[in-house]
Amino acid sequence: MLFMTLIIVVVLVLGFVLMSTEQVTHLNRAAVSMFCGVIACILYMLQAGDYIQLMHPDEYAEFLAGENSTTAFVKQFVADHVLVKYISEACAVILFLIATNTTVEVMHNNGVFDPLVRWLRMRDSRRFLWIVTFLTAFVSFNIDNLTTVIMMMALVSRIVKSQSQKIIYSCSILFAASVGGCCSVIGDMTSLSLWIHGVVTPTAFFTGLAPACITSLVVFNILMSFMLNGRVEVFSMLNQFDGDDSTLRPWQKVVMLVLGIVGIWFIPTFHYITKLPPFLGALCVMSLIWLVEGLFNIKRNLISVFVQRNYFRNTEFIGMRIILYFLGVCLSVGVLAECGALQFIGNILCTYINNVYIYGLVTAAFSCVVDNVPVVLMGLNMFPLDTVEASTSDFIQNGIYWQLLSYCCAMGGALLFMGTLAGQAVLQVAKVHLKWYFKNYAWRVLLAWMAGMVVFYLTHI
């Protein structure tokens, strides 16, 4: 069993490295993720009987109900009681992302965000930096980081003409999206996974991380401001899109914007009141926005063909890649948990280190070179939720560890582009050179991250 566990670990580590080096190997990370997830499940099934006796002895004995264990019983138990847990958690996150991304796409497709282009059109480069980053953090607080980064970079590209300034603002958008997403349970796949797993609650999670996140964003903006002097090089004329799919009146756009923001904010309250899964609240908001959009465009709906923006043709494929990628990662991490590897590492850390801040720094280091999604999921399954009602425990619901896990992995992912899907998008679209990145960006992120860590420590003494 130990030999098989080592094989599983080696296969998945190699898979995680290939996922994070997609820009070098040119291998689709979604394909690598699904392949590794399936291979890990197959390897697990080769010795599933031993793993079940190790991790689920009582549940399996109850499942057998006095019958002798057979291969058929083992396969049925794994299918019905082991892997289904990780698949259901992955599907809950995926359905939530589908709902929120569709909500944003419907709003964007109807020109709801077009007034932002006119509002953001300003000349002061430093003022533009502060407004764009805080706006990005606010948007990322409500929707996932990748969608936020793509949308904000698209808005900035319609305003800023200078390529060098675009690179600065694109990197700033990435950092702001990471900061905004990590302090909200609906702001990123990683924090959403923590919420669905039940280790955090929305209000406590935000209040615990907000001071550190705001501090890091302020420090980062101050450091980045030294790179900006003079005026923003803007396009002389706005390239405003006024196609057939943007015929709403201003008040209709405002209605859709308010419904979208208020609806997304209401999702945690919906979950608290009904105790239903969060993705049902997100699907409710999506359907409401869709119905309102249909009423506002009732005449246009009779047209068989109408213009769509490039944004949607791009994000449809990206969205499917995210779904397959996340499902593969959940299967891979689930196998690591079920074969006892994560529990073994967690026991070693508790025995020889026993310091959550060091845990946070270690996970951040891994997030720099490995995608932060599997790192957070492994950290989530490494330490079980402490059910002891002791306020001093770091692993109870809303404990320090879960907040540090989200913050440090977000900062680690922002530190190196390979550590996050949003970073990969910035690297591709903005065409950032590594020499410029290490000289102008990385050390600023590191200082901002450390400033936030100091504030986090002082607010949790």
C-alpha positions as CSV (number, residue, x, y, z in Angstrom):
1,M,0.0,0.0,0.0
2,L,2.9,2.4,0.8
3,F,4.4,1.7,-2.7
4,M,1.1,2.5,-4.4
5,T,0.7,5.7,-2.3
6,L,4.1,6.8,-3.5
7,I,3.2,6.2,-7.1
8,I,0.0,8.2,-6.7
9,V,1.9,11.1,-5.1
10,V,4.6,11.1,-7.8
11,V,2.0,11.0,-10.6
12,L,0.0,13.9,-9.2
13,V,3.1,16.0,-8.3
14,L,4.2,15.7,-11.9
15,G,0.7,16.6,-13.1
16,F,0.6,19.7,-10.9
17,V,4.0,20.8,-12.2
18,L,2.8,20.4,-15.8
19,M,-0.4,22.4,-15.0
20,S,1.6,25.3,-13.6
21,T,4.0,25.3,-16.6
22,E,1.4,25.4,-19.3
23,Q,3.1,28.4,-20.9
24,V,6.4,26.4,-21.3
25,T,5.1,22.9,-22.2
26,H,2.0,24.2,-24.1
27,L,0.0,21.3,-22.6
28,N,-3.6,22.2,-21.9
29,R,-3.8,22.3,-18.1
30,A,-7.5,21.2,-18.2
31,A,-6.5,18.0,-20.1
32,V,-3.6,17.3,-17.7
33,S,-5.8,17.9,-14.7
34,M,-8.5,15.5,-16.0
35,F,-5.9,12.9,-17.0
36,C,-4.2,13.0,-13.6
37,G,-7.5,12.8,-11.8
38,V,-8.7,9.7,-13.7
39,I,-5.3,8.0,-13.4
40,A,-5.2,8.7,-9.7
41,C,-8.7,7.1,-9.3
42,I,-7.6,4.0,-11.2
43,L,-4.4,3.6,-9.1
44,Y,-6.5,4.1,-5.9
45,M,-8.9,1.4,-7.0
46,L,-6.1,-1.1,-7.4
47,Q,-5.7,-1.2,-3.6
48,A,-9.0,0.4,-2.6
49,G,-9.7,-2.3,0.0
50,D,-6.6,-1.4,2.0
51,Y,-7.3,2.3,1.8
52,I,-10.9,1.9,3.0
53,Q,-9.7,-0.1,6.0
54,L,-7.2,2.7,6.7
55,M,-9.5,5.7,6.3
56,H,-13.1,4.4,6.7
57,P,-13.1,1.3,8.8
58,D,-16.3,2.1,10.8
59,E,-18.3,3.3,7.8
60,Y,-17.3,0.3,5.7
61,A,-18.2,-2.1,8.5
62,E,-21.6,-0.5,8.7
63,F,-22.0,-0.6,4.9
64,L,-21.2,-4.4,4.9
65,A,-23.9,-5.0,7.6
66,G,-22.3,-8.3,8.6
67,E,-21.5,-9.5,5.1
68,N,-18.0,-10.6,4.0
69,S,-16.0,-8.0,2.1
70,T,-15.7,-8.6,-1.6
71,T,-14.3,-6.7,-4.6
72,A,-17.9,-5.8,-5.6
73,F,-18.6,-4.3,-2.2
74,V,-15.4,-2.4,-2.2
75,K,-16.1,-0.9,-5.6
76,Q,-19.7,0.0,-4.6
77,F,-18.5,1.7,-1.4
78,V,-15.9,3.7,-3.2
79,A,-18.4,4.8,-5.8
80,D,-21.2,5.7,-3.3
81,H,-19.3,6.9,-0.2
82,V,-15.8,8.0,-1.1
83,L,-15.3,9.7,-4.5
84,V,-18.9,11.0,-4.7
85,K,-18.1,13.4,-1.8
86,Y,-15.3,15.2,-3.8
87,I,-17.3,15.1,-7.0
88,S,-20.3,16.7,-5.3
89,E,-18.2,19.4,-3.7
90,A,-16.6,20.1,-7.1
91,C,-20.0,20.3,-8.8
92,A,-21.3,22.7,-6.2
93,V,-18.4,25.1,-6.9
94,I,-18.7,24.6,-10.7
95,L,-22.5,25.3,-10.7
96,F,-21.8,28.5,-8.6
97,L,-19.2,29.7,-11.1
98,I,-21.5,28.9,-14.1
99,A,-24.3,30.9,-12.5
100,T,-22.2,34.0,-11.5
101,N,-20.2,34.0,-14.8
102,T,-23.5,33.8,-16.8
103,T,-24.9,36.7,-14.7
104,V,-21.9,38.8,-15.6
105,E,-22.0,37.8,-19.3
106,V,-25.6,38.7,-19.6
107,M,-25.0,42.1,-18.0
108,H,-21.9,42.8,-20.2
109,N,-23.7,41.6,-23.3
110,N,-26.3,44.3,-22.7
111,G,-23.7,47.1,-22.2
112,V,-24.3,47.4,-18.5
113,F,-20.5,48.1,-17.9
114,D,-20.1,50.5,-20.8
115,P,-20.5,53.6,-18.7
116,L,-17.4,52.5,-16.7
117,V,-15.3,53.2,-19.8
118,R,-16.4,56.8,-19.9
119,W,-16.1,57.2,-16.1
120,L,-12.6,55.8,-16.0
121,R,-11.4,57.9,-18.9
122,M,-9.0,60.3,-17.0
123,R,-5.6,61.8,-17.4
124,D,-3.9,61.4,-14.0
125,S,-2.0,58.1,-14.2
126,R,-1.7,57.6,-10.4
127,R,-5.3,58.4,-9.7
128,F,-6.2,56.0,-12.5
129,L,-4.2,53.3,-10.8
130,W,-5.9,53.7,-7.5
131,I,-9.4,53.8,-9.0
132,V,-8.8,50.8,-11.2
133,T,-7.3,48.6,-8.5
134,F,-10.0,49.3,-5.9
135,L,-12.7,48.9,-8.6
136,T,-11.1,45.6,-9.5
137,A,-10.9,44.5,-5.9
138,F,-14.6,45.3,-5.5
139,V,-15.6,43.4,-8.6
140,S,-13.4,40.4,-7.6
141,F,-15.1,40.4,-4.2
142,N,-18.3,39.4,-6.0
143,I,-17.1,37.2,-9.0
144,D,-14.1,34.9,-9.6
145,N,-10.7,36.3,-10.3
146,L,-10.3,35.2,-13.8
147,T,-13.6,36.8,-15.0
148,T,-12.6,39.9,-13.1
149,V,-9.2,40.2,-14.7
150,I,-10.5,39.5,-18.2
151,M,-13.3,42.1,-17.8
152,M,-11.1,44.8,-16.3
153,M,-8.2,44.3,-18.8
154,A,-10.8,44.6,-21.6
155,L,-12.0,47.9,-20.1
156,V,-8.5,49.3,-19.6
157,S,-7.5,48.3,-23.2
158,R,-10.3,50.5,-24.5
159,I,-8.9,53.5,-22.6
160,V,-5.1,53.2,-22.3
161,K,-3.1,53.5,-25.5
162,S,0.5,53.1,-24.3
163,Q,1.6,49.5,-24.1
164,S,4.0,50.1,-21.2
165,Q,1.2,51.6,-19.2
166,K,-1.1,48.7,-20.1
167,I,1.4,46.3,-18.6
168,I,1.6,48.2,-15.4
169,Y,-2.2,48.5,-15.0
170,S,-2.7,44.8,-16.1
171,C,-0.3,43.6,-13.4
172,S,-2.0,45.9,-10.8
173,I,-5.3,44.4,-11.9
174,L,-4.0,40.9,-11.2
175,F,-2.9,41.8,-7.7
176,A,-6.1,43.7,-6.9
177,A,-8.2,40.8,-8.1
178,S,-6.2,38.4,-5.9
179,V,-6.7,40.6,-2.9
180,G,-10.4,41.1,-3.5
181,G,-11.1,37.5,-4.2
182,C,-9.3,36.0,-1.2
183,C,-11.4,37.9,1.4
184,S,-14.8,36.9,0.0
185,V,-16.4,33.5,0.1
186,I,-17.8,34.1,-3.4
187,G,-14.7,35.8,-4.8
188,D,-12.7,32.9,-6.0
189,M,-12.8,29.1,-6.5
190,T,-10.5,28.6,-3.5
191,S,-12.4,30.7,-0.9
192,L,-15.7,29.3,-2.3
193,S,-14.4,25.8,-1.6
194,L,-13.6,26.8,2.0
195,W,-17.2,28.1,2.4
196,I,-18.8,25.0,0.8
197,H,-16.7,22.8,2.9
198,G,-18.1,24.5,6.0
199,V,-14.8,25.7,7.5
200,V,-15.7,29.5,7.2
201,T,-18.7,31.7,7.3
202,P,-19.0,34.8,5.0
203,T,-19.1,37.6,7.7
204,A,-16.3,36.2,9.9
205,F,-14.2,35.4,6.9
206,F,-14.4,38.9,5.5
207,T,-13.8,40.7,8.8
208,G,-10.8,38.5,9.6
209,L,-9.1,39.2,6.2
210,A,-10.3,42.7,5.2
211,P,-7.7,44.7,7.3
212,A,-4.8,42.6,5.9
213,C,-6.1,42.7,2.3
214,I,-6.8,46.5,2.3
215,T,-3.3,47.1,3.8
216,S,-1.6,45.0,1.2
217,L,-3.5,46.7,-1.7
218,V,-2.7,50.2,-0.3
219,V,1.0,49.4,0.1
220,F,1.1,47.8,-3.4
221,N,-0.5,50.9,-4.9
222,I,2.0,53.2,-3.2
223,L,4.9,51.2,-4.5
224,M,3.5,51.0,-8.0
225,S,2.8,54.8,-8.1
226,F,6.5,55.5,-8.3
227,M,6.5,53.9,-11.7
228,L,3.8,56.3,-13.0
229,N,4.5,59.9,-13.9
230,G,2.5,62.3,-15.9
231,R,-0.7,61.5,-17.8
232,V,-2.4,58.4,-19.0
233,E,-2.0,58.0,-22.8
234,V,-5.6,57.5,-23.7
235,F,-7.2,56.9,-27.1
236,S,-8.3,60.1,-28.7
237,M,-11.7,58.7,-29.5
238,L,-13.8,56.1,-27.7
239,N,-14.4,52.9,-29.7
240,Q,-17.9,52.6,-28.3
241,F,-19.8,49.4,-29.2
242,D,-23.4,50.1,-30.1
243,G,-24.4,46.9,-31.8
244,D,-27.8,45.1,-31.8
245,D,-27.1,43.6,-28.4
246,S,-26.7,46.9,-26.6
247,T,-30.1,48.6,-27.1
248,L,-31.0,49.1,-23.5
249,R,-31.8,52.6,-22.2
250,P,-29.7,54.0,-19.4
251,W,-32.2,53.3,-16.6
252,Q,-32.6,49.7,-17.8
253,K,-28.8,49.2,-17.5
254,V,-28.9,50.7,-14.0
255,V,-31.7,48.3,-13.1
256,M,-29.7,45.3,-14.3
257,L,-26.5,46.5,-12.6
258,V,-28.3,46.9,-9.2
259,L,-30.1,43.6,-9.5
260,G,-26.8,41.8,-10.3
261,I,-24.8,43.3,-7.5
262,V,-27.5,43.1,-4.9
263,G,-28.4,39.6,-6.0
264,I,-24.8,38.3,-5.7
265,W,-24.5,40.0,-2.3
266,F,-27.7,38.2,-1.2
267,I,-26.3,34.7,-1.9
268,P,-24.7,34.3,1.6
269,T,-27.9,35.5,3.2
270,F,-29.9,33.1,1.0
271,H,-27.7,30.3,2.3
272,Y,-28.0,31.4,5.9
273,I,-31.8,31.6,5.8
274,T,-32.7,28.5,3.7
275,K,-29.6,26.3,4.5
276,L,-29.7,25.4,0.8
277,P,-26.4,25.1,-1.1
278,P,-25.0,28.5,-2.2
279,F,-25.1,27.5,-5.9
280,L,-28.9,27.5,-5.7
281,G,-28.9,31.1,-4.7
282,A,-26.5,31.9,-7.5
283,L,-28.7,30.1,-10.0
284,C,-31.7,32.1,-8.7
285,V,-29.8,35.4,-9.3
286,M,-28.8,34.2,-12.8
287,S,-32.3,33.3,-13.8
288,L,-33.7,36.6,-12.5
289,I,-31.1,38.7,-14.5
290,W,-31.8,36.6,-17.5
291,L,-35.6,37.1,-17.2
292,V,-35.2,40.9,-16.8
293,E,-32.8,40.9,-19.8
294,G,-35.4,39.1,-21.8
295,L,-38.2,41.6,-20.9
296,F,-36.0,44.6,-21.7
297,N,-35.0,43.1,-25.1
298,I,-38.3,41.5,-26.0
299,K,-38.2,43.0,-29.5
300,R,-34.6,42.0,-30.1
301,N,-35.4,38.4,-29.1
302,L,-37.4,38.0,-32.3
303,I,-34.2,38.5,-34.3
304,S,-32.6,35.2,-35.2
305,V,-29.0,36.5,-35.4
306,F,-27.5,39.4,-33.5
307,V,-24.0,40.6,-32.8
308,Q,-22.1,39.2,-29.9
309,R,-19.0,40.7,-28.3
310,N,-15.6,39.0,-28.4
311,Y,-15.7,38.8,-24.6
312,F,-18.3,36.0,-24.8
313,R,-16.6,34.0,-27.5
314,N,-13.4,34.0,-25.4
315,T,-14.9,33.2,-22.0
316,E,-17.1,30.3,-23.2
317,F,-14.0,28.2,-23.9
318,I,-12.2,29.5,-20.9
319,G,-15.2,28.7,-18.7
320,M,-15.3,25.1,-20.0
321,R,-11.6,24.7,-19.4
322,I,-12.0,26.0,-15.8
323,I,-14.8,23.5,-15.2
324,L,-12.8,20.5,-16.4
325,Y,-9.6,21.7,-14.7
326,F,-11.3,22.1,-11.3
327,L,-13.1,18.8,-11.6
328,G,-9.8,17.0,-12.3
329,V,-8.0,18.8,-9.4
330,C,-10.8,17.8,-7.0
331,L,-10.5,14.2,-8.0
332,S,-6.7,14.3,-7.6
333,V,-6.8,16.0,-4.2
334,G,-9.6,13.6,-3.2
335,V,-7.4,10.6,-4.0
336,L,-4.5,12.1,-2.0
337,A,-6.8,12.5,1.0
338,E,-8.3,9.1,0.7
339,C,-4.9,7.3,0.5
340,G,-3.8,8.9,3.7
341,A,-1.0,11.1,2.2
342,L,-2.4,14.4,3.2
343,Q,-3.3,13.2,6.7
344,F,0.3,11.9,7.1
345,I,1.8,15.3,6.1
346,G,-0.6,17.1,8.4
347,N,0.4,14.9,11.3
348,I,4.1,15.6,10.6
349,L,3.5,19.4,10.5
350,C,1.5,19.3,13.7
351,T,4.2,17.3,15.5
352,Y,7.3,19.1,14.4
353,I,6.1,22.7,13.5
354,N,2.7,23.4,15.0
355,N,2.5,27.0,13.8
356,V,-0.2,28.1,11.5
357,Y,1.8,31.1,10.2
358,I,4.5,28.8,9.0
359,Y,1.8,26.7,7.4
360,G,0.6,29.8,5.6
361,L,4.1,30.6,4.3
362,V,4.7,27.1,3.1
363,T,1.4,27.0,1.2
364,A,2.2,30.4,-0.3
365,A,5.6,29.1,-1.5
366,F,3.9,26.2,-3.2
367,S,1.3,28.5,-4.7
368,C,4.1,30.4,-6.4
369,V,5.1,27.5,-8.5
370,V,2.0,25.3,-8.4
371,D,-1.5,26.6,-9.1
372,N,-3.2,27.9,-5.9
373,V,-6.3,25.8,-6.5
374,P,-4.8,22.4,-5.7
375,V,-2.7,23.9,-3.0
376,V,-5.8,25.3,-1.2
377,L,-7.7,22.0,-1.7
378,M,-4.8,20.0,-0.3
379,G,-4.5,22.4,2.7
380,L,-8.2,22.1,3.2
381,N,-8.1,18.3,3.4
382,M,-4.8,18.1,5.3
383,F,-6.3,19.3,8.6
384,P,-9.7,18.1,9.7
385,L,-12.2,20.7,11.0
386,D,-11.8,20.8,14.7
387,T,-15.2,20.3,16.3
388,V,-14.0,21.1,19.8
389,E,-15.6,24.3,21.0
390,A,-12.3,25.9,22.0
391,S,-11.7,29.5,20.9
392,T,-7.9,28.9,21.0
393,S,-8.0,26.3,18.3
394,D,-6.7,27.4,14.9
395,F,-8.8,24.8,13.1
396,I,-12.3,25.4,14.3
397,Q,-14.8,27.0,12.0
398,N,-13.5,30.5,11.1
399,G,-10.1,29.6,12.7
400,I,-6.9,31.5,11.8
401,Y,-5.6,28.7,9.6
402,W,-8.4,28.8,7.1
403,Q,-8.1,32.6,6.7
404,L,-4.3,32.3,6.3
405,L,-4.7,29.6,3.8
406,S,-6.8,31.8,1.6
407,Y,-4.7,34.9,2.0
408,C,-1.2,33.3,1.6
409,C,-2.2,31.2,-1.4
410,A,-3.7,34.3,-3.1
411,M,-0.6,36.3,-2.5
412,G,1.6,33.4,-3.6
413,G,-0.4,33.1,-6.8
414,A,-0.1,36.8,-7.5
415,L,3.7,36.7,-6.8
416,L,4.4,34.4,-9.8
417,F,2.1,34.3,-12.8
418,M,2.2,30.6,-13.0
419,G,0.5,30.4,-9.6
420,T,-3.0,31.4,-10.8
421,L,-5.3,31.1,-13.8
422,A,-5.7,34.9,-13.8
423,G,-2.0,35.4,-13.8
424,Q,-1.7,33.2,-16.9
425,A,-4.4,35.3,-18.6
426,V,-2.4,38.5,-17.8
427,L,0.8,36.9,-19.1
428,Q,-0.8,36.0,-22.4
429,V,-2.8,39.2,-23.0
430,A,-0.5,41.8,-21.7
431,K,2.7,40.1,-23.0
432,V,4.7,40.7,-19.8
433,H,8.4,39.9,-20.1
434,L,10.0,38.0,-17.2
435,K,12.8,40.5,-16.9
436,W,10.4,43.4,-16.5
437,Y,8.3,41.3,-14.1
438,F,11.1,40.5,-11.7
439,K,12.6,44.0,-11.8
440,N,9.3,46.0,-11.4
441,Y,6.5,43.8,-10.1
442,A,7.6,40.7,-7.9
443,W,9.3,42.5,-5.1
444,R,6.4,45.0,-4.8
445,V,4.0,42.1,-4.4
446,L,6.3,40.6,-1.8
447,L,6.5,43.8,0.3
448,A,2.7,44.3,0.1
449,W,2.1,40.7,1.1
450,M,4.4,41.0,4.1
451,A,2.7,44.3,5.2
452,G,-0.6,42.5,5.1
453,M,0.8,39.6,7.1
454,V,1.9,42.0,9.8
455,V,-1.6,43.5,10.0
456,F,-3.2,40.0,10.0
457,Y,-1.0,39.0,12.9
458,L,-1.7,42.1,14.9
459,T,-5.5,41.8,14.4
460,H,-5.5,38.1,15.5
461,I,-3.4,38.3,18.6
